[in-house]
Amino acid sequence: MTQQQTTQPICCKQKTISKKDAVGNTWLKCEVCGKTSKGETPETAAKNFGKVASVKAAPAAASGQIEQITTLPTKTNIKQWALANLEDLKKSSAVFVNAPFTKRMIERNINYVMNADLKDCWNTPGGQSSIVEALKKSLWYGSVLPEMGSIVPFGKDKKAAAVFMPGKETFDFALTTGKNALLKWIRADAIYENDLGEPPHRKNGEFIFETVTARGDRGELQSIVVYYYDNRAGMVFGETYSKQELLAKAAKHSNGYQYYLRDVERFEELRTEGKTNFENGREFYIKDLVGKNGTYPKKIFLDELTHGYIDADQAKWLKKLAIKSELDGYMDIVNSVEMAAESRNASGDQIEQTTEQMFDEALNVAAQQVAPNPEQNIKDAEFHLDTTEPVLEDGELFDPNSIEY
């Protein structure tokens, strides 16, 4: 390998060793802490370097490896289910927050699930399982619902499934707060075809974004830019995601968007076969559904087939997807064993004080992002308060004197 030194300090306030291997990849290595990274270009190697944990830090369990819960809840027994699976829920929770914070987060998120309008997700084992997975994901991210994220239902009948959607507030709290904060700030902006200025680019490994918003009609959405200041590297990293790239990610990973695409494709097939009709100018086809008393016909209207990734809220949905795509690697770092050990080694009194500050800080972060009022009809979270449903009182799931890990 040809060895050089970076022109700017990247890690431990020192310039790092830069090498190119036989196939042209750039490798960076910090001679102080031993961290390394690889990229097809020096810029991508520098960006990837910021996402690598200390070589001494053992990684936490990945989000796909969180604790398995075999029993399934129903809308009427969710409180009893939570009590029965409390230990597994705690083990599935973020390790970068302390035990009392975890307690309050679980209670808040169980309250959310009890009162969220998850539609048909409650009616099948598959839907119930998706609710459990969405709940566990929210706990693993350290996301207090609904202020910092939402659980969104997709599909109908047997295809209904719930998905956890972390908001920017989740990443702000996990990555930009506390004395060990990995990032200083996080931004996500949409670029439209009529916007002005220089496109996002890199200079000396640092990400630069100075696009000016166009006045009046901004035209079609083109891309989402996610950029952030890495405290360890002392510079801004970022990435530009085209609309097409993000929609391709959604088509691959989002069950709800997959259902939408299948429904639209089915509609196109029936239209080609001459099997669609019109009612008051609205195109529809007849679908036979299975009910308690057998099958029955239902009109499926084309204008009712929609999804957040393609409707008026497209920029908001794609921002969430872009942030998650860019920053999930940092969540693995912040959920490291070292940080968990640090938060759990404090005395009881110190933990309680830290918890109050931490919880307030988490909700303040959400408030600064103009979080929606949970008493309003929120399209994103589809959340509403229903006084006919049980609501957990603070401490109802836990004995405050028995929080042990």
Helices and strands as residue ranges (DSSP letters): E 2-11, E 14-20, E 26-29, E 36-39, H 42-49, G 63-65, H 78-84, H 86-91, H 99-115, G 119-123, H 125-140, E 149-154, G 157-159, E 161-166, H 168-176, E 183-192, E 201-203, E 206-208, E 221-230, E 235-242, H 243-253, H 255-272, E 277-279, E 282-291, E 294-301, G 302-304, H 314-334, H 337-344, H 348-368
